[in-house]
Amino acid sequence: MKAWVLHGIGDLRYETVKDPLPGKQEVCIQVKAAGICGSDIPRLYQNGAYSHPLIPGHEFSGVVVDVGEGVSTDWLGRRVGVFPLIPCGSCISCEKKLYEMCRNYSYTGSRRDGAFAEYVTVPVRNLISLPKEVSFEEAAMLEPMSVAVHAVRRIQPQKTDIVTVCGLGTIGLFVTMFLQEAGIRNILTIGNKDFQKQTVRKLGLLDDAYCDSRKQDAFEWIKEHTDGEGTDVFFECVGRERTYTLAINSTAPLGKVMLVGNPFSDMGLSRDIYWKILRNQLTVTGTWNSAFLHEPEDDWNYVLERLAKKRIAPAEMITHRYSLEDLEKGFHIMRDKTEDYVKIMGIA
């Protein structure tokens, strides 16, 4: 098969490799759609993977074309999405069914070969069947949408809350989308690109609900839009000290801060910010990955139900589509920031 293979930092090659064979309790999937995640770019060009060579790619969907030992042939031909995290099943977190916090996990696309290829093998327990109403492209975004949903459900904003989303990359935009779907109407957004304002507008928010942090003081802007009280809930989707500080300073007494963005560097905790957390009795919490339990109420099924009922429209977030062979163009756009983008998708 053809695949993008990472041989070392910055050494990514499109080449022919052996077709993968499913092992025990595994299936082989023909990849139909695969999205590029923001985390893929430092993996390819800055940090490398846990081992090389490696086929990256963890946001994907496809069709089961082969099954390994112990897997029912009923899976053959089935359209599926895939939870990329492969839990060990035996650590304390796994025993509590908190698989997203497994301490000994594997991961498709970073610790084992992933989906920037024609075929990929995964454990059968990581599959979720797709209803006919859900496209392959939509299903390839199940992973980032579930990450956003996990953050929203952990913090549990109320419909009457004023909720601020700072950072309008893919996850921040999906957080905004699911807040709207949950019936929350008082949403403020903070970004730093004209394109982000246009995307927020597509989601149905008014221009007045967007703050361009390049041109406006975001702290003062939030005060103006909350009668000086601050926001009830703040989603920090950037991962920088200045936006973390903004979150603490801008959140109302008894408010909640959800830390979503992966950190770019070390973060300090000044005395003033620590005091602000204490004096305002803020709840500051984090989120990680998403919950997939094969249960109706887990994050993945939560998203899938809304996809099937057309209550969300994530395909509007796809700004670029490339064939597998041309997918490197998408990697370069995200690495070099040469074009505006939200989700770049590889399609079969």
C-alpha positions in Angstrom: 0.0 0.0 0.0 1.0 3.7 -0.2 1.6 5.6 3.0 3.2 8.7 4.5 6.1 7.3 6.6 8.0 9.4 9.2 11.6 8.2 9.3 12.8 10.9 11.6 12.2 14.6 12.4 11.3 16.3 9.2 12.0 13.1 7.2 8.5 12.3 5.9 8.2 10.1 2.7 5.4 9.0 0.6 6.3 5.4 -0.2 5.1 1.8 -0.7 5.0 -0.4 2.4 3.6 -3.8 3.2 -0.2 -4.0 3.7 -0.9 -4.4 7.4 -2.3 -7.6 8.7 -4.7 -7.6 11.6 -3.6 -9.4 14.8 -5.7 -11.1 17.4 -8.8 -9.0 18.2 -7.9 -6.5 15.5 -9.4 -5.4 12.2 -7.9 -3.9 9.1 -9.6 -0.7 7.8 -9.5 0.8 4.4 -9.1 4.5 5.2 -11.7 6.7 3.6 -11.0 10.0 5.3 -8.2 11.2 7.6 -7.9 14.7 9.2 -4.6 16.4 10.1 -4.5 17.3 13.8 -2.5 20.3 15.1 -0.5 17.8 17.2 0.7 16.1 14.0 2.8 19.0 12.9 5.3 19.1 15.8 5.4 15.3 15.6 6.4 15.5 11.9 8.7 18.5 12.0 9.9 19.3 15.5 9.8 16.5 18.0 9.5 13.2 16.1 7.6 10.2 17.3 8.2 7.6 20.0 9.9 5.3 17.4 10.7 5.4 13.7 9.6 4.6 11.1 6.0 5.5 11.9 2.9 6.2 9.8 1.1 9.1 11.5 -2.6 10.0 11.5 -5.1 9.4 14.3 -8.3 11.2 13.1 -9.9 8.9 10.6 -12.7 6.7 9.4 -13.1 3.9 6.9 -14.4 0.4 6.0 -13.5 -2.8 7.7 -11.9 -5.1 5.0 -10.3 -7.8 7.1 -10.6 -9.3 10.6 -8.0 -11.0 12.8 -8.3 -13.9 15.1 -11.3 -13.7 17.5 -13.2 -11.0 15.6 -16.6 -11.7 14.1 -16.9 -11.6 10.3 -20.0 -9.4 10.9 -17.6 -6.5 11.0 -16.5 -7.0 7.4 -17.8 -4.1 5.2 -18.9 -2.1 8.1 -18.4 1.7 8.1 -16.6 2.8 11.2 -15.0 5.6 13.2 -12.0 4.8 15.4 -11.0 5.8 19.0 -7.2 6.2 18.6 -6.2 5.7 22.2 -5.5 2.0 23.0 -5.7 1.5 26.8 -3.7 -1.1 28.6 -6.9 -2.3 30.4 -5.1 -3.1 33.7 -3.9 0.1 35.3 -5.9 1.9 38.0 -7.4 4.3 35.5 -8.5 1.5 33.3 -10.0 -0.4 36.2 -12.2 2.7 36.8 -13.1 2.9 33.1 -11.2 6.2 32.8 -9.4 5.0 29.7 -8.5 8.4 28.5 -6.1 8.6 31.5 -4.5 5.2 31.0 -0.9 5.4 32.1 0.4 2.6 29.8 -1.6 3.3 26.6 -0.7 2.9 23.0 -2.0 5.3 20.4 -2.7 4.9 16.7 -0.7 7.4 14.7 1.9 8.2 17.4 2.9 5.0 19.1 1.8 2.6 16.4 1.1 3.0 12.7 -1.8 5.3 11.9 -4.1 6.4 9.1 -2.1 8.5 6.6 -2.1 5.4 4.6 -4.5 3.3 2.4 -5.0 0.8 5.2 -4.5 0.6 9.0 -5.0 -2.0 11.7 -6.7 -1.2 15.0 -8.2 -3.2 17.9 -11.8 -4.1 17.3 -12.8 -2.6 20.7 -11.8 0.8 19.4 -14.4 0.8 16.6 -17.7 2.7 16.6 -20.2 1.8 13.8 -21.4 4.7 11.7 -25.1 5.2 10.9 -25.8 5.8 7.2 -26.6 9.5 7.9 -22.9 10.1 8.9 -20.3 10.7 6.2 -16.8 9.5 6.3 -15.5 13.1 6.5 -17.8 13.8 9.5 -16.7 10.5 11.2 -13.0 11.5 10.7 -13.7 14.4 13.0 -15.2 12.3 15.7 -12.0 12.4 17.7 -11.5 16.3 17.9 -15.3 16.8 18.4 -15.2 14.3 21.2 -12.3 16.1 22.8 -14.3 19.3 22.7 -17.4 17.6 24.1 -15.3 16.1 26.9 -14.2 19.6 28.0 -17.8 21.0 27.8 -19.3 18.1 29.7 -16.7 18.2 32.4 -17.3 21.9 33.2 -21.1 21.7 32.8 -22.0 25.3 31.9 -25.6 26.3 32.5 -27.8 27.8 29.8 -27.9 31.1 31.7 -24.1 31.4 32.0 -22.0 33.8 30.0 -19.3 31.5 28.5 -16.1 32.7 26.9 -14.0 30.6 24.5 -10.4 31.9 24.0 -8.5 30.3 21.1 -10.4 29.5 17.9 -8.4 26.6 16.4 -10.2 23.4 15.6 -10.9 22.4 19.2 -12.0 26.0 20.3 -14.4 26.2 17.3 -15.8 22.7 18.1 -16.3 23.8 21.8 -18.2 26.8 20.5 -20.3 24.6 18.3 -21.3 22.2 21.0 -22.0 25.0 23.5 -24.5 26.3 21.0 -26.0 22.9 20.4 -26.4 22.6 24.2 -28.6 25.7 24.2 -26.1 28.2 25.6 -26.7 31.6 24.0 -24.4 34.0 25.8 -21.1 33.0 24.2 -18.1 35.3 23.8 -15.2 34.3 21.6 -11.6 35.5 21.4 -9.3 35.0 18.5 -6.6 36.7 16.5 -7.4 36.1 12.8 -9.9 37.6 10.4 -10.7 34.1 9.2 -11.7 33.1 12.7 -14.2 35.9 12.9 -15.7 34.7 9.6 -15.9 31.1 10.9 -17.6 32.2 14.2 -20.1 34.1 12.0 -20.8 30.9 10.1 -21.6 29.2 13.5 -24.3 31.8 13.9 -22.7 34.2 16.4 -22.9 37.9 15.9 -19.8 40.0 15.2 -20.2 41.6 18.6 -19.5 38.2 20.2 -16.0 38.1 18.7 -12.9 39.9 20.1 -9.8 40.3 17.9 -7.1 40.2 20.5 -4.7 41.9 18.1 -6.7 45.0 18.1 -8.6 44.9 21.4 -7.8 44.4 25.1 -9.5 41.1 25.7 -9.8 41.7 29.5 -11.5 45.1 29.0 -13.7 43.6 26.2 -15.0 40.9 28.5 -15.7 43.4 31.2 -17.7 45.5 28.8 -19.7 42.5 27.7 -20.4 41.3 31.2 -21.3 44.6 32.9 -18.0 44.4 34.7 -18.7 41.2 36.5 -16.6 38.8 34.4 -17.5 35.6 32.5 -19.1 32.6 34.3 -17.2 30.0 32.4 -13.9 30.4 30.5 -12.5 27.9 28.1 -8.8 28.4 27.6 -8.0 26.7 24.3 -4.6 28.3 23.6 -2.1 27.0 26.2 -0.1 30.1 26.9 0.6 31.9 30.1 -0.9 35.2 29.0 -4.2 33.5 28.1 -4.2 31.5 31.3 -3.8 34.7 33.2 -6.6 36.3 31.1 -8.8 33.4 32.1 -8.3 33.8 35.8 -8.6 37.6 35.7 -11.7 37.6 33.5 -13.7 35.0 35.4 -16.5 36.1 37.7 -16.5 35.1 41.4 -17.5 31.4 41.8 -16.8 31.0 38.1 -15.1 28.1 36.3 -12.0 27.9 34.2 -11.5 24.9 31.8 -7.9 24.5 30.6 -8.0 22.9 27.2 -5.0 24.1 25.2 -1.8 22.0 25.2 1.0 24.2 26.8 3.5 25.8 24.4 6.0 26.3 27.2 6.4 26.4 31.0 3.8 28.5 32.8 4.3 30.6 35.9 1.7 31.2 38.7 2.1 34.7 40.0 1.1 35.6 43.5 -1.7 37.9 42.2 -3.2 35.2 40.1 -3.0 32.7 42.9 -4.8 35.3 45.1 -7.4 35.8 42.4 -8.2 32.0 42.4 -8.5 32.0 46.2 -10.5 35.2 46.7 -13.0 34.5 43.9 -13.3 30.9 44.8 -12.7 29.9 41.2 -12.9 26.3 40.0 -9.9 25.7 37.7 -9.7 22.3 36.1 -8.3 20.5 33.1 -9.4 18.1 30.4 -7.7 15.4 28.5 -8.7 13.4 25.5 -12.3 12.0 25.5 -14.3 9.1 27.0 -15.1 6.1 24.8 -16.9 3.3 26.7 -19.2 1.7 24.1 -22.0 3.2 26.1 -24.8 5.5 24.9 -23.7 8.4 27.2 -20.0 8.5 26.4 -18.5 11.4 24.5 -18.2 9.5 21.2 -21.8 8.4 21.2 -22.9 11.8 22.3 -21.3 13.3 19.2 -22.4 10.5 16.9 -26.1 10.9 17.9 -25.9 14.6 17.1 -24.3 14.0 13.8 -26.9 11.4 12.8 -29.7 13.9 13.7 -28.0 16.7 11.8 -27.9 18.9 15.0 -24.3 19.8 14.2 -22.6 20.5 10.9 -18.8 19.9 11.3 -18.2 19.6 7.5 -18.3 23.4 7.4 -15.0 23.3 9.3 -13.2 21.5 6.5 -11.3 24.1 4.6 -9.0 21.9 2.5 -9.3 18.4 0.9 -6.4 16.5 -0.5 -5.9 13.0 -1.9 -3.5 10.8 0.1 -0.7 11.5 -2.4 -1.1 15.2 -2.1 -1.6 15.3 1.7 1.9 16.8 2.2 0.4 20.1 0.9 -1.8 20.2 4.0 1.1 19.4 6.3 3.0 22.4 4.8 0.0 24.8 5.1 -0.3 24.0 8.8 3.5 24.1 9.4 4.2 27.3 7.5 0.8 29.1 8.1 0.7 30.0 4.5 -3.1 29.9 4.3 -6.0 30.1 6.7 -7.4 26.8 7.7 -9.6 25.0 10.2 -9.6 21.3 9.3 -7.5 19.8 6.5 -8.8 16.5 5.3 -7.3 13.7 3.4 -9.8 11.7 1.3 -9.7 8.4 -0.5 
